[in-house]
Amino acid sequence: MRHQGIARLDKRTKDLVQRLGSEDIAIIDHVDMDRVSAEALISTGVEVVVNAAPSISGAYPNVGPLLLTRGGVTLIDAVGEDVFTCLSDGDSIEVVGDEVLKNGVVCAVGTRLSVTTVEAKMEAAKAGLGEQLDKFARNTIEYLEKEKGILTDETWVPPVTTDIYGRHVMVVVRGYDFKEDIETLAPYIREFRPVLIGVDGGADAILEAGFSPDIIVGDMDSVTDSALKSGAELIVHAYADGRAPGMDRLETLGISEGALTWPLSATSEDLALLLAWECGADLIVAVGTHANLVEYLDKGRKGMASTFLVRLKVGTKLVDAKGVNKLYRATVGPRHLVVLVGAGLTVVTAVLLISPAIRAFLDLLVLRVRAWLGF
């Protein structure tokens, strides 16, 4: 098969998808393609993805490549990093078979993955999942001792101006089903008006659902400029030594004034949950958060000490709504329409019977009809 298009290159898939179009050919460098990144690629309409790295290395059965191939996307795998030297963003290129060509010259050669191939690789990767679990558990236990202060001590939080005390708080993370879940929860948001905290790209999901984030927490590396400029309070996740690379982007955008930094050894989603807890939220609703082995391996995390401790701390107020779209969707069935129409007819009938003016009009209409018919 032959594909022609414009090369779009970026070693960070989540950055690339923001400028991909259906006529482009995505050039990425993503070992063990995760589900969220694959769904983001599919949503752009792109038909060809060329990966410099192995899309499924065998470390664990990541589902991203399977979503791409099942979605009809041509996936050329493990072409090598030299493709980023050979090609430049905006080049007109061709993909023929397993080869990537520029001006008729082969730039890279990889392996075209099919659904069958990916399924076989995933099955083989399952054999090593036990070893990954063992490493993950050991790493978590190792860091629990270092990070136990998250659970036992009162955690300092940045002085936000958004009123959180006594209110519901919804934390939206760019995780599995996050877009579908927030859409399902739209009636809840409209009724209870919770404080909306977007964790990096979760802020964009809030905007896409028709709402505005009150606070954005994160590294500021996977959230759009429009979300950052939406008026939300900004909290930049910093390293323990105080360095906050995300502030550089805010300064470039001219919105660093008033932005806060938060140096804490935890994930950005942990920070969002702690912020809600320490500020006295009445209920914390989590959407898209990471909570199992595969999700953490997808994120490249080697352990989950901070998340384990944070969830122990906020557990009494935490409602994990991840996957709620599969549990419940509000629908209007035929029975509801019949009831609605019946109620409307009842109201109209009552008005006709009660109103003297309408009754007089109906009597006059009956007399005219009888006169016309000769009765």
C-alpha positions in Angstrom: 0.0 0.0 0.0 1.1 3.6 -0.8 0.4 6.6 1.3 1.3 10.2 0.6 1.2 13.1 3.1 2.9 15.8 5.1 5.4 14.7 7.8 4.6 15.9 11.2 7.3 15.1 13.8 7.4 15.2 17.5 8.9 12.8 20.1 6.0 13.7 22.5 2.8 12.2 21.1 0.6 14.3 23.3 2.2 17.5 21.8 2.0 16.2 18.2 -1.7 15.5 18.2 -2.5 19.1 18.8 -1.3 20.0 15.3 -2.1 16.8 13.4 -4.6 16.7 10.5 -6.1 13.9 8.5 -3.7 14.5 5.5 -0.6 14.3 7.7 1.7 11.4 8.5 2.6 11.2 12.2 6.2 10.6 13.0 6.6 9.7 16.7 9.0 8.1 19.1 6.8 6.3 21.6 7.8 3.1 23.3 4.8 1.1 24.4 2.0 3.2 23.0 -0.6 3.8 25.6 -4.3 3.9 25.2 -4.9 7.6 25.7 -2.2 8.6 23.2 -3.7 6.1 20.6 -7.2 7.5 21.1 -5.8 11.0 20.7 -4.1 10.0 17.4 -7.3 8.4 16.1 -9.3 11.5 16.9 -7.2 13.6 14.6 -8.2 11.4 11.6 -4.6 10.6 10.8 -4.3 7.5 8.6 -0.5 6.7 9.0 1.6 6.6 12.1 5.4 5.9 11.9 7.0 5.1 15.2 10.7 5.3 15.7 10.4 3.1 18.8 8.7 -0.3 19.3 5.0 0.4 19.8 4.8 -2.7 22.0 8.1 -3.8 23.5 6.8 -6.8 25.4 7.2 -5.3 28.8 3.4 -5.4 29.4 0.3 -5.8 27.2 -0.3 -2.1 26.3 -3.4 -1.6 24.3 -2.5 1.5 22.2 -1.2 -0.3 19.1 -4.3 -2.6 19.0 -6.6 0.5 19.1 -4.6 2.0 16.2 -4.6 -1.0 14.0 -8.3 -1.9 14.7 -9.1 1.7 13.9 -7.7 1.3 10.4 -4.6 3.3 11.0 -1.5 2.1 9.2 1.3 1.6 11.9 4.9 1.4 10.7 6.8 0.3 13.8 10.4 0.6 15.1 11.9 2.5 12.2 14.7 3.9 14.3 15.5 7.4 15.6 17.4 8.3 12.4 14.0 9.1 10.9 14.0 12.4 12.9 17.3 13.3 11.2 16.2 12.4 7.7 12.9 14.2 7.9 11.8 17.7 8.8 8.4 18.8 9.9 6.4 19.7 6.8 8.2 17.5 4.3 6.2 15.8 1.7 6.8 12.0 2.1 5.5 8.6 1.0 5.0 5.4 2.9 5.3 2.4 0.7 5.0 -1.0 2.3 7.3 -0.8 5.3 9.4 2.0 3.9 9.3 5.8 4.5 10.5 7.8 1.5 11.4 11.4 0.9 11.8 12.5 -2.8 12.0 8.8 -3.7 14.8 8.1 -1.3 14.3 5.6 1.6 14.6 7.4 4.9 13.6 4.6 7.2 12.4 1.0 7.2 10.2 -0.6 9.9 7.6 -3.2 10.3 4.0 -2.8 9.4 1.9 -4.0 12.3 -1.4 -5.7 11.7 -4.2 -6.5 14.2 -3.1 -10.1 14.3 0.6 -9.2 14.9 -0.3 -6.8 17.7 -2.6 -9.4 19.3 0.2 -12.0 19.3 2.6 -9.5 20.8 0.1 -8.6 23.5 -0.4 -12.3 24.4 3.4 -12.8 24.6 3.7 -9.7 26.8 1.2 -11.1 29.3 3.8 -13.6 30.4 6.0 -10.9 31.8 3.3 -9.0 33.6 4.0 -10.9 36.8 7.6 -9.7 36.8 6.4 -6.1 36.1 4.0 -6.3 39.1 6.8 -7.6 41.3 9.1 -4.6 40.3 6.2 -2.2 40.7 5.3 -3.4 44.2 9.0 -3.3 45.3 9.4 0.2 44.1 6.2 1.3 45.7 7.2 -0.1 49.1 10.7 1.4 48.8 9.3 4.9 48.4 6.4 4.6 50.9 8.8 5.2 53.8 10.2 8.4 52.1 6.7 9.8 51.3 4.7 8.7 54.3 4.5 12.3 55.4 1.8 12.8 52.8 -0.5 10.6 54.9 0.6 11.5 58.5 1.3 15.2 58.2 -0.8 18.2 57.3 0.3 19.1 53.7 1.1 22.6 52.7 -1.0 23.8 49.7 -0.7 26.9 47.6 -3.0 29.8 48.7 -5.7 29.6 46.0 -8.4 32.2 45.9 -11.1 29.8 44.6 -13.6 29.0 47.4 -13.4 25.2 48.0 -14.4 24.8 51.6 -17.7 22.8 52.0 -18.1 22.4 48.2 -17.9 19.5 45.8 -14.7 19.3 43.8 -14.3 17.5 40.5 -10.7 16.6 39.5 -10.4 15.8 35.8 -7.2 13.9 34.6 -6.2 12.9 31.1 -6.8 9.2 31.7 -8.9 6.4 30.4 -12.4 7.5 29.2 -11.9 11.0 30.7 -13.8 12.8 27.9 -16.7 10.4 27.9 -17.0 10.4 31.7 -17.1 14.2 32.0 -19.8 14.4 29.3 -21.8 11.8 31.2 -21.4 13.9 34.4 -22.5 17.1 32.7 -26.0 17.1 34.5 -24.2 16.7 37.8 -21.9 19.6 37.1 -24.8 21.9 36.1 -26.8 21.0 39.2 -24.1 21.0 41.9 -21.6 23.4 40.3 -18.5 21.8 41.8 -15.1 23.4 41.7 -13.5 22.1 38.5 -9.8 21.2 38.7 -8.1 20.2 35.5 -4.9 18.3 35.7 -2.9 19.4 32.6 -4.9 18.1 29.6 -7.9 17.5 31.8 -8.5 21.2 31.6 -9.2 20.9 27.9 -11.7 18.2 28.5 -13.6 20.5 30.9 -13.7 23.2 28.2 -14.7 20.8 25.5 -17.6 19.7 27.7 -18.9 23.3 27.8 -17.6 24.3 31.2 -14.6 26.3 32.5 -11.9 25.0 34.8 -11.5 26.9 38.1 -8.0 25.7 38.7 -5.4 24.0 36.5 -2.7 21.9 38.2 0.3 20.2 36.5 3.5 20.5 34.6 1.8 22.6 32.0 3.2 20.4 29.2 0.0 18.8 27.8 -2.6 21.6 28.2 -3.5 24.0 25.4 -2.7 27.7 25.4 -6.5 28.4 25.3 -7.1 26.4 28.4 -4.2 28.2 30.2 -5.7 31.6 29.2 -9.2 30.6 30.2 -9.0 32.5 33.5 -8.4 29.5 35.8 -6.0 29.7 38.7 -2.7 28.1 37.7 -0.6 25.8 40.0 2.7 24.6 38.5 4.0 21.3 39.8 7.6 21.9 40.9 10.5 19.6 41.8 11.4 19.2 45.4 14.2 21.8 45.0 11.7 24.4 43.8 12.5 24.3 40.1 9.3 24.6 38.0 9.9 24.1 34.3 6.3 24.7 33.6 6.7 28.4 34.6 8.8 29.0 31.5 5.8 28.3 29.3 3.5 30.6 31.3 6.1 33.3 31.1 6.3 32.9 27.3 2.5 33.2 27.1 2.6 36.2 29.4 0.4 34.7 32.1 2.9 33.8 34.8 1.8 36.6 37.1 -0.4 35.1 39.8 0.6 31.6 39.0 1.6 29.5 42.0 4.2 26.7 42.3 3.9 23.6 44.4 7.0 21.5 45.1 5.9 18.1 46.2 7.1 14.6 45.5 3.9 13.2 44.0 2.0 13.1 40.7 0.0 16.1 39.5 -3.2 14.3 40.0 -2.2 13.6 43.6 -1.6 17.3 44.1 -5.1 18.1 42.8 -6.7 15.6 45.2 -4.6 16.9 48.1 -5.6 20.5 47.3 -9.3 19.6 47.4 -8.8 17.7 50.7 -6.7 20.3 52.5 -9.0 23.2 51.5 -12.0 21.4 53.1 -13.9 20.0 50.1 -17.1 18.3 51.1 -16.8 15.7 48.3 -14.1 14.9 45.8 -15.1 13.4 42.4 -12.2 12.0 40.4 -12.5 11.5 36.6 -9.8 9.8 34.6 -7.4 9.2 37.4 -4.8 6.3 37.3 -5.4 3.5 39.7 -4.1 0.2 38.4 -0.9 -1.4 37.2 -1.4 -1.1 33.4 -2.4 2.5 33.7 0.7 3.4 35.7 2.9 1.5 33.3 1.2 3.4 30.5 2.3 6.6 32.3 5.9 5.3 32.7 5.6 5.2 36.5 7.7 2.6 38.3 5.6 2.8 41.5 2.6 4.4 43.0 3.7 5.3 46.6 2.3 8.8 46.5 -1.0 7.9 44.9 -1.5 5.0 47.4 -0.9 7.4 50.3 -3.0 10.2 48.9 -6.0 7.9 48.3 -5.6 6.6 51.9 -5.8 10.2 53.1 -8.7 11.5 51.0 -10.6 8.2 50.7 -13.5 9.2 53.0 -14.4 12.0 50.6 -13.3 10.5 47.3 -15.7 9.2 44.7 -13.9 7.6 41.7 -16.1 8.3 38.7 -13.7 6.8 36.2 -15.6 4.7 33.6 -19.0 6.1 34.8 -20.0 6.5 31.1 -20.1 2.7 30.9 -22.3 2.4 33.9 -24.9 5.0 33.1 -26.0 7.3 30.3 -29.1 9.5 30.6 -31.5 8.6 27.8 -35.0 9.6 26.8 -37.0 6.5 25.8 -40.4 6.2 24.0 -42.2 5.8 27.4 -40.8 9.1 28.6 -42.0 10.8 25.4 -45.5 9.3 25.7 -45.7 10.6 29.3 -44.5 14.1 28.2 -47.1 14.3 25.4 -49.9 13.0 27.7 -49.0 15.6 30.3 -49.1 18.4 27.7 -52.5 17.3 26.4 -53.8 17.2 29.9 -52.7 20.8 30.5 -54.2 22.0 27.2 -57.5 20.2 28.0 -57.7 21.7 31.5 -57.1 25.2 30.1 -59.9 24.7 27.5 -62.3 23.6 30.2 -61.5 26.3 32.7 -61.1 29.4 30.6 -64.5 31.2 30.1 -63.2 33.0 27.0 -62.1 29.9 25.3 -65.3 28.1 26.2 -67.4 31.0 24.7 -65.3 30.8 21.6 -65.9 27.1 21.3 -69.6 27.5 21.8 -69.7 30.2 19.1 -67.7 28.0 16.8 -70.2 25.1 17.3 -73.2 27.4 16.6 -71.6 28.6 13.3 -70.9 25.0 12.2 -74.5 24.0 13.0 -75.9 27.0 11.1 -73.7 26.3 8.1 -74.9 22.7 8.1 -78.6 23.8 8.5 -79.2 22.4 12.0 
